[in-house]
Amino acid sequence: MIQINGRCCMLTRSELDKFSYSRLNTFIQCPMKYFLKYVSGNYTEESKLHLELGNILHKGLEIKYRNIIEGNKQNYTYIKDVITYGIAEDTDKDKGRFLNGITQLKRIYGEESFFEAGNKSGLTYEEKLGIFFDYLEEDHDDDWQPIHVEFPFSFVFEDRVILEGFIDRIDQNKKGELTVVDYKSSDKRFDQKELATPLQMVIYALACRALFGKVPVEYMYDLILLGDRQYACTSGFLDRGVKKLHKVLDEIELCKVTGEWKPKASPLCWWCEFSGHNEDNPWYTAGLCEYYSLWSPHNKTFEKHKEYK
């Protein structure tokens, strides 16, 4: 076993459960959804517009910063064509899967979807894409150079579980200090309370310590459709984050023992593949949960389909 600062080790063991941030966050948002997806194995290949659009915009940024890393000349026309018409994934992340471009997404979800104002920002996707394409051609900060994009990691966390995933981008300055960058294609800025100890950045910090022997000095959320950036992680976040991580893992273990996975009905149910009130949900997952909120973008109610007892 290799210990790094007494916290993480690089030795992976096949008997340990594997967790990504998205898997842990699913449990935090709703244990019932976690159970239906990760325990019962109800997976779906269906997607949503905001997810698919985020994927292809991520790909465009990956190409841009990989060009910088490899010393290639930027070809923004090519990058925009990729975003417009799509491309097959060529990295370890979903290799071979075709990423739909804007043209395909308008055909699949309807062009009118790109002209609906977001609930939080009030901006349409057409307006947001204008912001993104302007942002795409901005010069990169010379003080920080990208060294990795779509960086895969996998490490053992305190002899308990394997944490794995991908970091959108890692930058480094002349001092050798690191910054991790996570792209967000969401419709709103983070609240300040969400930025103090974000579990995603805690996991990225632990990954960097395990793989590089040091934690980053900056953690940035790049809000690529809003033309904004937010820095996360206040003093002491890593110690708080490790405690938070153990707490979530303890709660998952308790649910396994008791067999009770309590639902957390909220407006997020509208986007959950297991709710029964969104007609866009796949037929084979829709309604698997009975306890969903009846909230929708057009009916902002606190009512639930069924109370959990």
N, C-alpha and C positions, 0 to 999 in steps of 0.2 A: 504494500500500500504506500502511496506517495501522499504525504500530507503537505498542504500549502497553508502556512500561517494558522495551522490548527483547525482550519475550517473545511476545506474541500480537498478531495483527492481525485487523481486522474484515472485511477483503477476502476473500471466499470465491471459490475457483476451481473450476470444474466438473471439472477434470482430477484433483483431489485426492480420495483415498479418504475416505469418511466413517466415523467411528467413534463409537459411544456407549459409555458405561461398560459396559453389559451385554454389548456385543459384545467389548470388550477383556477383560472378566472371563471370558467364555466361553473365550477362548484361554488365559488363565492357568490356568483349571481343567482344560482338556483341549484341546490342539491338534486332536485327531481330531474332537471335537464341533464345533469351530470350522469345520474343513474341511467336514464333512458338512452343516452348516447354512448357512454364509455363502459358501463357495466353490462347493459342489455345488448349493446352493439347495434343500435339503430342509426346507422350512418346513412347519409344522403349525398349524392353527387350534385344535387340541385344547388343553385347559388342565388344570390340577390344582386341587383344592379350595383349597389354601393360596394359590395365585395369584389365583384368582377372589375369594376372601374378602378378600384384601389390596386388590384393586382397588376393591371397593365400600366398604370402610372408608376408603380414601384419598379416595374421592368424598365421603363424609360430612364428612370433615375439610376438604376443599376448600370445600364449601358453607359450613361454619361460618366459616372465616377469610375467605372472599370477602365474607360478610356484614359482617364487621368492617371490611374495607377499604372497602367501598361505603357504610358507615354504615347498613346495614339492621338491623332488629330480628331477633334470633335466634328461630327457630322450631324448637325441638328435636324437636317432634312430627313435623314435616315431614322433618327430617334422618333421624330414626329410621325413618320410613316408607320413605324412599329406600333405606336400608340393608336394610330388611326385604324390600321388594318389588322393588327394582332401579330403574334409570333409564337412559335413552339418554344416551350421552356427548355433551356439547355444547361441548367445548373442542377445540382443535387436536389434542389427543392422542386418536387413534382416534375422531374425530367421527362420530356416528351409530351407533356400536356399542352394543348394549344390554349394560349391566353387570348381571349376575344378582345379585339380593338373596339374603338368607339363606333365604327361602322356596323360591326356585328351586334354590339350592345343596343344600338338604336333599333335595329331590326328585331331583336329578341324582346326587348322591354318596351318598345314603342318610342318614337321620337319625342312624343309629348312628355315622356318622363324626364327629358333633359330640360324642360321648360317649367317644371314645377319648383316653386320656391322651397328651400329647406326650412324645417321647423324652427331652427335656432338662428341660423345666419341670415335667413331671408333671401339667400342667393340661389339661383338656379344652377344646374350642372353646367349649362352653357357659359354662364358667368364665371363659375369656378374654374372651368377649363381655360378660359381666357387668362385668369390669374396664374394658373399652373404653367401655361406655355410661356408667359413672360418670365416667370420664376425660373423655368428650366434653363434659360439662356443667361441667367445671372452668372457673373464670375464667381469662382470659388474663393474663399478666404485663404490668402497665401500663408497665413500663420498656421493653418491646420491643413494637412494633406491627407487624403483618404488612403488607407492602407489595406482595408478589406471591405468588400460589399457582399451582401447575402452570406455572412460568415456563419458557418455551421458550428455548433458546440454541443458537447455531451460530456458530463462529468458527474461524479458521485458527490452528493451533498450530505456531508456529515454521516457517512455510512448508512444512510437511510433510504434515499431514492436517487434515481438518475434524473438530472435535469437536462433537458435538451431543447434545441431550437435553432433559430437563425437570427442574427443581428443585422439589421438593414445596412448599417455603415459604421465603420470604426475609423476615426481620424486620429492623427498623431502630430504633435508639434515638434520643434527642434530639440526640446528638452526630453523628448521621449514620452511625454504625457499623453494620455488617451482621452478621447471624447467618443461616446457612443451616441448614434443618431437613430431615432426611430421615426419613420414616416407615418403620418396619420392623414387619412383622407376623410376625416370626420367633418361634421357640419358645425362644430362648436369648439371653443377653447376649453381647456381644462380649468376647473375651479382650483383655487390655490390649495385647498385642503387635499385635493387629489395629487398634488405635486410633491408633497412632503416626503412620502414613503411609497412610491408606486412599486408594486410587486414586480412588474415587468422589469424595471430598471434595477431592482435588487438582484434579480436573477442574472441580468446582464453583467452587473458588477461582480457577482460571484463567478460567472463564467470567465471574465477577463482575469480575475485573480487566479483561477485554476489554470488557465491557458497561457497567460503572459506573466504571471507572478506579481501583478499590480492591478489596482482598481482604477478606473477612469477618474479624471478630475472634473469632468463635465458630463451631463446627461441631458440630451436635447430631444424634445418632440418637435418635429418639423411638420407643421400643419400645411400640407402642400396644396390644398384647395382654397386656403384662406390667406395665403401669402404671409404667414406668421410663424414664429418660433417661440417655444416656451421651454425654459430650463427647469429641470426637476431635481429633487433630492436635497433636502436640507441637512444641516449638521446632525450627525448621529443616525442617519437614515439606514445605514447598513445593519447596525445592531438591532434597530427596531424592525427592520425588514426580515432579518433571520428569525426573530421571535414570531413575527407574523406568519412566516412560511411554515414554521413548526406548528403553529396554531391551526393553520388550514389543513396540514397533513394529519394532525391529531383528530380534527373534526371528520375528515374523510374516513379514518380508521374507525371512529365511533359509529359512523353510519354503516360501515361494513358489518360491524359486530351486532348492532341493533336491527339492521335491515330497514331502518326508517330513513328515507331521503325526503325531507320536507320541501315542498314547493315554496318559492318566493314569488308570488304573483305581483307583477309590476307592468308598466308600459312596455318593458322589453319583451313581454310575451308576444307582442304583435310581430316581432321579427324572429320568434322561436319556431323552428320547424315542427315542434310537437304540439303547438296550440291548434285549436280547431276553428278559429274565426278569421284566419287570413287565407283567402282563396288561392293565393299563390303557393301555399305550402304543398309539398308532394303528398299524394294521396296515401302513401304507405307510412307516413309519419304524422300527418295531421290528426289531431285528436288523441294521440297516445297519452297526453297529459290532460286530465279533466279539470285541473285547478287553475287554469290560466285567467289572467285579467282580460276583461272585455274591452279594455282601452284600445283605441285605434287612432290614427291621425285625424280621422273625421268624426270620432265619437270619444271624446276625452272623459271617460267615466272611471269611477273607482270600483264599479261592480265586477264580480268574478263569475265565471261560468259555474263553478262549484266550490264551496268552502271545504278546506281541508280540516279534518277532525282527527 
